[in-house]
Amino acid sequence: MSFQLLVNTAGLMVGADAPELPGLGDFYPEPILFAGTAFALDRIMLIRLLSLFTVTVLFAVGASRAKLVPGRFQSALELVLDFARVQIVESVIESPKMARRYTPEITVIFLGVFALNITGVLPFMNIAGSSVVGAPIVFAIFAYVLFIGAGIAQQGFFKFFKSQLFPSGVPWPIYFLVTPIEAFSTFVVRPATLIIRLLANMISGHILLALTFFGTHYLFFYAQGYIQAVGALTLLASLFVIALELLVAVVQAYVFAMLTSVYIQLSVSEH
């Protein structure tokens, strides 16, 4: 049964002026500026630039006005920074010196991913900047460089790759099986899972949120008869999904930063 027939059977009016059903096209908007060039700027790229610019300005203003006795604004910023330092970095990286060394980079990952995620529920933006694969790839490459660089800096080039590819205590014939698995797991699976986990959550969240709002709008303004009342249920579902997406935005930023810390710890420790 086609969608057109289904909604007609349900008592909905389907016409040329009906709202467009959300879909994958939401993630590929038409360019706003510089169309046809390598610098084409579409709605999602603009959202990314605005969100990262906002975070940069907030912390730049906080740093420029920092006082010994902080006010509310400074306290809020320090609370976020302390959370990243204590709950993410120091809870995973065992060496205090190493934790201090990588706290700024991991904090940037946490704040950057969160800033892109949260735009999915902000009015007039309504889509996460991390819901298109480019942004997750950039953060995954950054994390990739961090944990490999940390291992090389701590152990040296050859010793690092030896420790990652040839675990100690394994009989040498077993290395023919273990080494390819370790190479694939460490240098392919780790960055790939960072990308896929973030991307999948942001895409599914946007589609779910868009569908609930689409359903609410459609039922309130295009339905006929008693079925309009169902719009109240989809409206409640929309509010629930908004709360869920707020939680997901924080959790996915936390998980991305936490896994980066875990990979750094695994790189600097011999095994």
C-alpha positions in Angstrom: 0.0 0.0 0.0 1.5 3.4 -1.0 1.9 6.2 1.5 -0.6 8.3 -0.3 -3.3 5.6 -0.1 -2.4 4.9 3.6 -2.9 8.4 4.7 -6.1 8.9 2.7 -7.5 5.7 4.3 -6.6 7.2 7.7 -8.6 10.3 7.0 -5.8 12.7 6.1 -5.8 15.3 3.3 -2.8 14.9 1.0 -2.3 17.8 -1.3 0.4 19.9 -3.0 0.5 22.2 0.1 1.1 19.4 2.5 4.4 19.4 4.4 7.2 17.4 3.0 7.9 14.1 4.7 11.4 14.3 6.3 14.1 12.0 4.9 17.8 11.7 4.0 17.5 14.8 1.9 17.6 16.8 5.1 21.3 15.9 5.4 22.2 17.2 1.9 20.8 20.7 1.7 21.4 23.0 -1.3 24.4 25.3 -1.0 23.7 28.8 0.4 27.0 30.4 -0.8 29.8 29.5 -3.2 27.8 26.8 -4.9 29.8 24.6 -7.3 33.1 25.4 -5.6 35.2 23.5 -3.0 34.1 26.1 -0.5 30.3 25.5 -0.9 28.5 26.6 2.2 25.2 24.8 3.0 22.9 24.9 6.0 24.7 22.2 7.9 28.1 23.7 7.4 26.8 27.0 8.5 25.4 25.3 11.7 28.8 23.8 12.3 30.6 27.1 12.0 28.1 28.9 14.2 28.2 26.3 17.0 32.0 26.1 17.1 32.3 29.8 16.9 29.8 30.2 19.8 31.8 27.8 22.0 35.1 29.6 21.2 33.6 33.0 22.0 32.1 31.8 25.3 35.4 30.4 26.6 37.4 33.3 25.2 35.2 35.8 27.0 35.4 33.6 30.2 39.2 33.5 30.0 39.5 37.2 29.4 37.3 38.0 32.5 38.6 35.3 34.8 38.8 36.3 38.4 40.1 34.7 41.6 36.6 34.6 43.0 34.5 33.5 40.0 31.0 34.7 39.1 28.2 32.6 37.8 29.4 32.6 34.2 33.0 31.7 35.1 31.8 29.1 37.6 29.7 27.4 34.9 32.6 27.3 32.5 34.9 26.0 35.1 32.3 23.3 36.0 32.4 22.1 32.4 36.2 22.1 32.3 36.5 20.3 35.6 34.0 17.6 34.4 36.1 16.9 31.3 39.3 16.9 33.3 38.2 14.8 36.3 35.4 12.6 35.0 36.8 11.9 31.6 40.6 12.3 31.4 41.8 11.6 35.0 39.4 8.8 35.5 41.0 6.8 32.6 44.6 8.0 32.1 46.6 6.6 35.0 49.6 8.9 34.9 48.8 12.4 36.4 51.4 13.9 34.2 50.0 12.2 31.1 46.5 13.3 32.1 47.5 16.9 32.4 49.2 16.7 29.0 46.1 15.5 27.1 43.4 17.3 29.1 43.2 20.3 26.7 42.9 18.1 23.6 40.3 15.8 25.0 38.3 18.8 26.4 38.2 20.2 22.9 36.8 16.9 21.6 34.2 16.8 24.3 33.1 20.4 23.8 33.3 20.3 20.0 31.2 17.1 19.7 28.7 18.4 22.2 28.4 21.8 20.4 27.6 20.0 17.1 25.3 17.5 18.7 23.1 20.0 20.6 22.2 21.9 17.4 19.8 19.1 16.6 17.3 20.4 19.2 18.0 24.1 18.9 15.2 26.2 17.3 16.0 27.4 13.7 18.8 24.9 13.5 17.0 21.6 14.0 19.8 19.3 12.8 23.0 18.2 14.4 26.2 19.4 12.8 27.6 15.9 13.5 24.8 14.2 11.6 26.8 14.3 8.3 29.9 12.2 8.2 32.4 15.0 7.7 32.4 16.2 11.3 32.7 12.7 12.9 35.6 11.9 10.5 37.4 15.1 11.6 37.1 14.4 15.3 38.0 10.7 14.7 41.2 11.7 12.9 42.0 14.0 15.7 41.5 11.2 18.2 43.5 8.9 16.0 46.5 11.2 15.8 46.3 11.8 19.6 46.4 8.1 20.7 49.1 7.1 18.1 51.2 10.2 18.9 50.8 9.5 22.6 52.1 6.0 22.2 55.0 7.0 20.0 56.0 9.9 22.4 55.8 7.6 25.4 57.5 4.4 24.0 59.3 5.4 20.8 58.2 4.6 17.3 59.3 1.0 17.0 58.5 0.0 20.5 55.0 1.4 20.3 54.1 -0.5 17.2 55.8 -3.7 18.6 53.7 -3.4 21.8 50.5 -2.9 19.8 51.1 -5.6 17.2 53.1 -8.2 19.1 51.6 -8.6 22.6 54.1 -10.0 25.1 53.7 -13.6 26.4 52.2 -14.9 23.2 54.0 -17.9 21.5 55.5 -16.7 18.3 53.5 -18.9 15.9 50.3 -17.4 17.3 51.5 -14.0 16.1 50.5 -15.0 12.6 46.9 -14.9 13.8 47.1 -12.3 16.6 49.1 -9.5 14.8 46.6 -9.0 11.9 43.8 -8.9 14.4 45.6 -6.4 16.6 46.5 -4.2 13.6 42.9 -4.2 12.3 41.4 -3.6 15.8 43.8 -0.8 16.8 44.3 1.1 13.6 41.0 0.5 11.7 38.2 -0.5 14.2 39.0 2.2 16.8 38.5 5.3 14.5 35.8 3.6 12.5 33.7 2.9 15.6 34.1 6.5 16.8 32.7 7.7 13.5 29.9 5.2 13.1 28.7 5.5 16.7 28.4 9.2 16.6 27.0 9.4 13.1 24.3 6.7 13.6 23.0 8.3 16.8 22.8 11.8 15.3 21.1 10.6 12.1 18.6 8.4 13.9 17.9 11.2 16.4 17.2 13.7 13.8 14.9 11.4 11.8 12.9 10.5 14.9 12.5 14.1 16.0 11.6 15.2 12.5 9.0 12.5 12.1 7.3 13.2 15.4 7.0 17.0 14.6 5.9 16.1 11.0 3.2 13.9 12.4 2.1 16.5 14.9 1.9 19.2 12.2 0.2 16.9 9.7 -2.4 15.7 12.2 -3.3 19.1 13.5 -3.5 20.9 10.2 -4.3 18.3 7.6 -6.3 15.5 9.3 -10.0 15.3 9.1 -12.3 14.5 12.0 -11.5 12.6 15.2 -8.0 11.6 14.0 -6.8 15.1 14.7 -6.8 14.2 18.4 -3.9 11.8 17.7 -1.8 14.9 17.2 -1.8 15.4 20.9 0.0 12.1 21.3 2.6 12.9 18.7 3.2 16.3 20.3 3.9 14.5 23.6 6.2 12.2 21.8 8.0 15.2 20.3 8.7 16.6 23.7 9.9 13.2 24.9 12.3 12.9 21.9 13.6 16.4 22.5 14.6 15.4 26.1 16.0 12.2 24.8 18.1 14.0 22.2 19.4 16.4 24.8 20.6 13.4 26.8 22.1 11.8 23.7 24.0 15.0 22.7 25.7 14.9 26.1 26.3 11.2 26.2 27.7 10.9 22.8 30.2 13.7 23.4 31.1 12.1 26.7 31.6 8.6 25.1 33.7 10.1 22.2 36.0 11.9 24.7 36.1 8.9 27.0 37.0 6.4 24.3 39.8 8.8 23.1 41.1 8.8 26.7 40.9 5.0 26.8 42.8 4.7 23.5 45.5 7.0 24.8 45.9 5.0 27.9 46.1 1.8 25.9 48.8 3.4 23.6 51.1 4.5 26.4 50.9 1.3 28.4 52.8 -1.7 27.1 50.9 -4.9 26.7 
